[in-house]
Amino acid sequence: MDVENEAIERSLKTGCSFQSEILHNGDTIKQLLAHGRCVLYKKFSAWTDTPKDRAEL
């Protein structure tokens, strides 16, 4: 995450655009970490396909 944050800061300073890596499920790494919290708090039996996919990543 630090590497991505630094890249974003550099792009803002230089005026270049920044495109973060998008995973096969459509999330960026930051989104995966933010959305993946439900994997920690929900029972496995309550997971839908989306949390299962995020847990595999």
Backbone atoms as SQL, in Angstrom:
CREATE TABLE atoms (id INTEGER PRIMARY KEY, chain TEXT, resi INTEGER, resn TEXT, atom TEXT, x REAL, y REAL, z REAL);
INSERT INTO atoms VALUES
  (1, 'A', 1, 'MET', 'N', 0.813, -1.182, 0.000),
  (2, 'A', 1, 'MET', 'CA', 0.000, 0.000, 0.000),
  (3, 'A', 1, 'MET', 'C', 0.863, 1.254, 0.000),
  (4, 'A', 2, 'ASP', 'N', 1.962, 1.203, 0.709),
  (5, 'A', 2, 'ASP', 'CA', 2.834, 2.375, 0.752),
  (6, 'A', 2, 'ASP', 'C', 3.385, 2.706, -0.630),
  (7, 'A', 3, 'VAL', 'N', 3.701, 1.681, -1.385),
  (8, 'A', 3, 'VAL', 'CA', 4.241, 1.891, -2.727),
  (9, 'A', 3, 'VAL', 'C', 3.194, 2.581, -3.600),
  (10, 'A', 4, 'GLU', 'N', 1.957, 2.139, -3.494),
  (11, 'A', 4, 'GLU', 'CA', 0.891, 2.750, -4.290),
  (12, 'A', 4, 'GLU', 'C', 0.639, 4.186, -3.840),
  (13, 'A', 5, 'ASN', 'N', 0.635, 4.430, -2.537),
  (14, 'A', 5, 'ASN', 'CA', 0.434, 5.794, -2.034),
  (15, 'A', 5, 'ASN', 'C', 1.538, 6.726, -2.513),
  (16, 'A', 6, 'GLU', 'N', 2.774, 6.244, -2.499),
  (17, 'A', 6, 'GLU', 'CA', 3.892, 7.062, -2.977),
  (18, 'A', 6, 'GLU', 'C', 3.769, 7.340, -4.470),
  (19, 'A', 7, 'ALA', 'N', 3.329, 6.346, -5.229),
  (20, 'A', 7, 'ALA', 'CA', 3.150, 6.535, -6.666),
  (21, 'A', 7, 'ALA', 'C', 2.058, 7.563, -6.949),
  (22, 'A', 8, 'ILE', 'N', 1.012, 7.552, -6.152),
  (23, 'A', 8, 'ILE', 'CA', -0.068, 8.527, -6.310),
  (24, 'A', 8, 'ILE', 'C', 0.448, 9.930, -6.012),
  (25, 'A', 9, 'GLU', 'N', 1.220, 10.063, -4.938),
  (26, 'A', 9, 'GLU', 'CA', 1.783, 11.369, -4.583),
  (27, 'A', 9, 'GLU', 'C', 2.714, 11.885, -5.681),
  (28, 'A', 10, 'ARG', 'N', 3.557, 11.006, -6.247),
  (29, 'A', 10, 'ARG', 'CA', 4.455, 11.414, -7.341),
  (30, 'A', 10, 'ARG', 'C', 3.661, 11.865, -8.548),
  (31, 'A', 11, 'SER', 'N', 2.595, 11.156, -8.861),
  (32, 'A', 11, 'SER', 'CA', 1.806, 11.524, -10.036),
  (33, 'A', 11, 'SER', 'C', 1.128, 12.877, -9.844),
  (34, 'A', 12, 'LEU', 'N', 0.717, 13.165, -8.620),
  (35, 'A', 12, 'LEU', 'CA', 0.110, 14.468, -8.361),
  (36, 'A', 12, 'LEU', 'C', 1.128, 15.595, -8.496),
  (37, 'A', 13, 'LYS', 'N', 2.344, 15.354, -8.028),
  (38, 'A', 13, 'LYS', 'CA', 3.389, 16.381, -8.103),
  (39, 'A', 13, 'LYS', 'C', 3.852, 16.625, -9.535),
  (40, 'A', 14, 'THR', 'N', 3.915, 15.550, -10.337),
  (41, 'A', 14, 'THR', 'CA', 4.406, 15.679, -11.701),
  (42, 'A', 14, 'THR', 'C', 3.308, 15.987, -12.708),
  (43, 'A', 15, 'GLY', 'N', 2.048, 15.803, -12.308),
  (44, 'A', 15, 'GLY', 'CA', 0.945, 16.064, -13.219),
  (45, 'A', 15, 'GLY', 'C', 0.607, 14.891, -14.120),
  (46, 'A', 16, 'CYS', 'N', 1.279, 13.766, -13.916),
  (47, 'A', 16, 'CYS', 'CA', 0.983, 12.558, -14.695),
  (48, 'A', 16, 'CYS', 'C', -0.191, 11.826, -14.057),
  (49, 'A', 17, 'SER', 'N', -0.906, 11.086, -14.866),
  (50, 'A', 17, 'SER', 'CA', -2.019, 10.316, -14.309),
  (51, 'A', 17, 'SER', 'C', -1.496, 9.004, -13.727),
  (52, 'A', 18, 'PHE', 'N', -2.213, 8.494, -12.739),
  (53, 'A', 18, 'PHE', 'CA', -1.832, 7.240, -12.095),
  (54, 'A', 18, 'PHE', 'C', -2.956, 6.241, -12.274),
  (55, 'A', 19, 'GLN', 'N', -2.618, 5.048, -12.692),
  (56, 'A', 19, 'GLN', 'CA', -3.595, 3.973, -12.843),
  (57, 'A', 19, 'GLN', 'C', -3.131, 2.808, -11.984),
  (58, 'A', 20, 'SER', 'N', -3.892, 2.513, -10.924),
  (59, 'A', 20, 'SER', 'CA', -3.501, 1.407, -10.062),
  (60, 'A', 20, 'SER', 'C', -3.863, 0.079, -10.717),
  (61, 'A', 21, 'GLU', 'N', -3.210, -0.968, -10.245),
  (62, 'A', 21, 'GLU', 'CA', -3.435, -2.307, -10.793),
  (63, 'A', 21, 'GLU', 'C', -4.843, -2.767, -10.436),
  (64, 'A', 22, 'ILE', 'N', -5.550, -3.278, -11.421),
  (65, 'A', 22, 'ILE', 'CA', -6.898, -3.779, -11.199),
  (66, 'A', 22, 'ILE', 'C', -6.856, -5.301, -11.274),
  (67, 'A', 23, 'LEU', 'N', -7.361, -5.935, -10.225),
  (68, 'A', 23, 'LEU', 'CA', -7.358, -7.390, -10.132),
  (69, 'A', 23, 'LEU', 'C', -8.466, -7.979, -11.001),
  (70, 'A', 24, 'HIS', 'N', -8.474, -9.294, -11.150),
  (71, 'A', 24, 'HIS', 'CA', -9.435, -9.914, -12.065),
  (72, 'A', 24, 'HIS', 'C', -10.884, -9.765, -11.613),
  (73, 'A', 25, 'ASN', 'N', -11.116, -9.445, -10.338),
  (74, 'A', 25, 'ASN', 'CA', -12.491, -9.244, -9.885),
  (75, 'A', 25, 'ASN', 'C', -12.948, -7.791, -10.026),
  (76, 'A', 26, 'GLY', 'N', -12.058, -6.913, -10.510),
  (77, 'A', 26, 'GLY', 'CA', -12.405, -5.511, -10.729),
  (78, 'A', 26, 'GLY', 'C', -12.001, -4.584, -9.605),
  (79, 'A', 27, 'ASP', 'N', -11.467, -5.124, -8.509),
  (80, 'A', 27, 'ASP', 'CA', -11.026, -4.316, -7.378),
  (81, 'A', 27, 'ASP', 'C', -9.569, -3.923, -7.536),
  (82, 'A', 28, 'THR', 'N', -9.215, -2.789, -6.926),
  (83, 'A', 28, 'THR', 'CA', -7.800, -2.453, -6.776),
  (84, 'A', 28, 'THR', 'C', -7.339, -3.099, -5.463),
  (85, 'A', 29, 'ILE', 'N', -6.055, -3.035, -5.180),
  (86, 'A', 29, 'ILE', 'CA', -5.535, -3.618, -3.948),
  (87, 'A', 29, 'ILE', 'C', -6.170, -2.947, -2.727),
  (88, 'A', 30, 'LYS', 'N', -6.287, -1.625, -2.755),
  (89, 'A', 30, 'LYS', 'CA', -6.899, -0.907, -1.634),
  (90, 'A', 30, 'LYS', 'C', -8.353, -1.323, -1.437),
  (91, 'A', 31, 'GLN', 'N', -9.085, -1.448, -2.528),
  (92, 'A', 31, 'GLN', 'CA', -10.484, -1.863, -2.428),
  (93, 'A', 31, 'GLN', 'C', -10.594, -3.285, -1.896),
  (94, 'A', 32, 'LEU', 'N', -9.689, -4.144, -2.335),
  (95, 'A', 32, 'LEU', 'CA', -9.697, -5.522, -1.868),
  (96, 'A', 32, 'LEU', 'C', -9.505, -5.576, -0.358),
  (97, 'A', 33, 'LEU', 'N', -8.570, -4.789, 0.156),
  (98, 'A', 33, 'LEU', 'CA', -8.327, -4.769, 1.595),
  (99, 'A', 33, 'LEU', 'C', -9.519, -4.196, 2.362),
  (100, 'A', 34, 'ALA', 'N', -10.113, -3.138, 1.837),
  (101, 'A', 34, 'ALA', 'CA', -11.253, -2.519, 2.511),
  (102, 'A', 34, 'ALA', 'C', -12.477, -3.429, 2.497),
  (103, 'A', 35, 'HIS', 'N', -12.757, -4.036, 1.368),
  (104, 'A', 35, 'HIS', 'CA', -13.936, -4.896, 1.247),
  (105, 'A', 35, 'HIS', 'C', -13.704, -6.265, 1.865),
  (106, 'A', 36, 'GLY', 'N', -12.455, -6.662, 1.983),
  (107, 'A', 36, 'GLY', 'CA', -12.145, -7.987, 2.499),
  (108, 'A', 36, 'GLY', 'C', -12.335, -8.133, 3.993),
  (109, 'A', 37, 'ARG', 'N', -12.636, -7.035, 4.680),
  (110, 'A', 37, 'ARG', 'CA', -12.835, -7.127, 6.124),
  (111, 'A', 37, 'ARG', 'C', -14.002, -8.021, 6.486),
  (112, 'A', 38, 'CYS', 'N', -15.031, -8.072, 5.646),
  (113, 'A', 38, 'CYS', 'CA', -16.195, -8.907, 5.964),
  (114, 'A', 38, 'CYS', 'C', -15.803, -10.375, 6.026),
  (115, 'A', 39, 'VAL', 'N', -14.746, -10.738, 5.339),
  (116, 'A', 39, 'VAL', 'CA', -14.255, -12.116, 5.388),
  (117, 'A', 39, 'VAL', 'C', -13.836, -12.461, 6.814),
  (118, 'A', 40, 'LEU', 'N', -13.316, -11.480, 7.532),
  (119, 'A', 40, 'LEU', 'CA', -12.867, -11.716, 8.896),
  (120, 'A', 40, 'LEU', 'C', -14.017, -11.764, 9.896),
  (121, 'A', 41, 'TYR', 'N', -15.114, -11.094, 9.608),
  (122, 'A', 41, 'TYR', 'CA', -16.177, -10.941, 10.585),
  (123, 'A', 41, 'TYR', 'C', -17.411, -11.800, 10.340),
  (124, 'A', 42, 'LYS', 'N', -17.567, -12.333, 9.150),
  (125, 'A', 42, 'LYS', 'CA', -18.735, -13.163, 8.861),
  (126, 'A', 42, 'LYS', 'C', -18.365, -14.639, 8.928),
  (127, 'A', 43, 'LYS', 'N', -19.351, -15.449, 9.283),
  (128, 'A', 43, 'LYS', 'CA', -19.139, -16.890, 9.265),
  (129, 'A', 43, 'LYS', 'C', -19.019, -17.342, 7.809),
  (130, 'A', 44, 'PHE', 'N', -18.231, -18.369, 7.596),
  (131, 'A', 44, 'PHE', 'CA', -18.030, -18.877, 6.238),
  (132, 'A', 44, 'PHE', 'C', -19.358, -19.264, 5.597),
  (133, 'A', 45, 'SER', 'N', -20.265, -19.792, 6.361),
  (134, 'A', 45, 'SER', 'CA', -21.561, -20.212, 5.808),
  (135, 'A', 45, 'SER', 'C', -22.397, -19.028, 5.321),
  (136, 'A', 46, 'ALA', 'N', -22.074, -17.803, 5.794),
  (137, 'A', 46, 'ALA', 'CA', -22.826, -16.617, 5.393),
  (138, 'A', 46, 'ALA', 'C', -22.197, -15.892, 4.206),
  (139, 'A', 47, 'TRP', 'N', -21.045, -16.363, 3.731),
  (140, 'A', 47, 'TRP', 'CA', -20.375, -15.702, 2.621),
  (141, 'A', 47, 'TRP', 'C', -21.140, -15.922, 1.324),
  (142, 'A', 48, 'THR', 'N', -21.152, -14.887, 0.486),
  (143, 'A', 48, 'THR', 'CA', -21.661, -15.023, -0.879),
  (144, 'A', 48, 'THR', 'C', -20.464, -15.288, -1.791),
  (145, 'A', 49, 'ASP', 'N', -20.677, -15.295, -3.074),
  (146, 'A', 49, 'ASP', 'CA', -19.577, -15.554, -4.013),
  (147, 'A', 49, 'ASP', 'C', -18.508, -14.463, -3.987),
  (148, 'A', 50, 'THR', 'N', -18.921, -13.216, -3.791),
  (149, 'A', 50, 'THR', 'CA', -17.963, -12.116, -3.807),
  (150, 'A', 50, 'THR', 'C', -16.939, -12.210, -2.678),
  (151, 'A', 51, 'PRO', 'N', -17.349, -12.396, -1.414),
  (152, 'A', 51, 'PRO', 'CA', -16.341, -12.560, -0.358),
  (153, 'A', 51, 'PRO', 'C', -15.473, -13.800, -0.544),
  (154, 'A', 52, 'LYS', 'N', -16.033, -14.846, -1.096),
  (155, 'A', 52, 'LYS', 'CA', -15.234, -16.055, -1.357),
  (156, 'A', 52, 'LYS', 'C', -14.137, -15.755, -2.368),
  (157, 'A', 53, 'ASP', 'N', -14.488, -15.000, -3.406),
  (158, 'A', 53, 'ASP', 'CA', -13.507, -14.622, -4.432),
  (159, 'A', 53, 'ASP', 'C', -12.427, -13.729, -3.836),
  (160, 'A', 54, 'ARG', 'N', -12.833, -12.768, -3.001),
  (161, 'A', 54, 'ARG', 'CA', -11.854, -11.871, -2.372),
  (162, 'A', 54, 'ARG', 'C', -10.931, -12.638, -1.436),
  (163, 'A', 55, 'ALA', 'N', -11.463, -13.623, -0.722),
  (164, 'A', 55, 'ALA', 'CA', -10.633, -14.412, 0.192),
  (165, 'A', 55, 'ALA', 'C', -9.590, -15.211, -0.575),
  (166, 'A', 56, 'GLU', 'N', -9.954, -15.684, -1.770),
  (167, 'A', 56, 'GLU', 'CA', -8.988, -16.426, -2.596),
  (168, 'A', 56, 'GLU', 'C', -7.862, -15.532, -3.066),
  (169, 'A', 57, 'LEU', 'N', -8.179, -14.263, -3.355),
  (170, 'A', 57, 'LEU', 'CA', -7.142, -13.330, -3.824),
  (171, 'A', 57, 'LEU', 'C', -6.198, -13.026, -2.698);
